[in-house]
Amino acid sequence: MRLKDLDIIVTAPPAPGWGGRYWILVKLTTADGITGWGECYAAAVGPEAMRKVIEDVFARHMAGESAENIELMFRRAYSSGFTQRPDPTVMGAFSGLEIACWDILGKARERPVWALLGGRMNDRIRAYTYLYPLPQHNPDDFWTSPEMAAEAASDCISRGYTAVKFDPAGPYTLRGGHMPGMRDIAQSVAFCRAIRGAVGDRADLLFGTHGQFTTAGAIRLGQALEPYAPLWFEEPVPPDAVGEMAKVAAGVRIPIATGERLCTKAEFAPVLRSGAASILQPALGRAGGIWEAKKIATLAEVYNAQVAPHLYAGPVEWAANVQLAASLPNLLMIETIETPFHGALIRGSIRVEDGFVTPPEAPGLGIEVDEALARAHPYTGTALHLEMQEAPCDYVHGNAFEGGAPAPRESG
């Protein structure tokens, strides 16, 4: 099972682009002809530059190596350039390649990946989804409309979901933490009130923020949301401010979740030690891959914390999340994105049914990638997978956050 060939496909989902502007898929082939698929999440450089990074990581640390030697290859990449610390770009490249190695291992042994990770703990995996506009909704108005959000939540509940996520507190700014405007706090409360009124006790509310607030601002907002009992308050302060996040955790009566922007156990361990969060959200295409995420989940067990793998990417990373989730005793739930393109790209080989995912029995990741479809939708823009706005918080007119996805009117 010596790793021989690498292919990289950058594919763009159709507008409005739920899951990001593009997905970086990697395809590894061994000398004996076994193929494995992986996905690199949210690189900090453009796709062509990231292509060169992926090629370098593969050639330098993995080519010619047995796909079994995941720990050895991880240590090579983690130590590259005399670092031995998390580098999000290198780890993003390695993560996708590592996922592909697990796909190869499962196919070689004719077993699903979860069977190689200690076996199946969870026969059904609870799923959650972001709230997205329904066909009758105006997409420009949706992100500031509690009434539309409540309708979308009711639709999710009718399809079996027991948890929904939303982020009405905007803006998503590169300026770091800011104090939320009173309009934003009022809007956030209105969303929680409307959604809770629509779903009652049939679903949990997951409140996202994407590291937008100062410590004091996060506590101020979180306390305003407490009457609606959200299951989590996601990334209330910037992800590297672990000590400040611990202050937020102590100041609000809502569990704190974090992790989509963290790399490796080295960045997750301080979160657990400080009590900054009780729910970890590793993105497998960034955190170091499946094996590293398994280690992160094991650390979480020691601190009585749970894991909810993050997804704002394509269905290959989602398939990796499903395999990991099946093996975890401390799983909370997994994020899902249901679009026709997500489903078609893996030919419907994994599905959400009545709000749950059944781990596949097929070998490897359990998916069949439609390579022709991926290649037929190349990314031609210049923007990154996700980007933060440069404009500051608008304290006069209020703010809108479009669910982490580019708007349909954008061409980049």
Helices and strands as residue ranges (DSSP letters): E 3-11, E 23-30, E 35-40, H 47-61, H 70-79, H 88-109, H 113-116, E 125-130, H 139-142, H 146-158, E 163-166, H 182-199, E 204-208, H 215-225, G 226-228, E 232-234, H 242-251, E 256-258, H 264-274, E 279-280, H 284-287, H 290-302, E 306-307, H 315-327, E 334-336, H 340-345, E 352-353, E 356-357, H 371-375
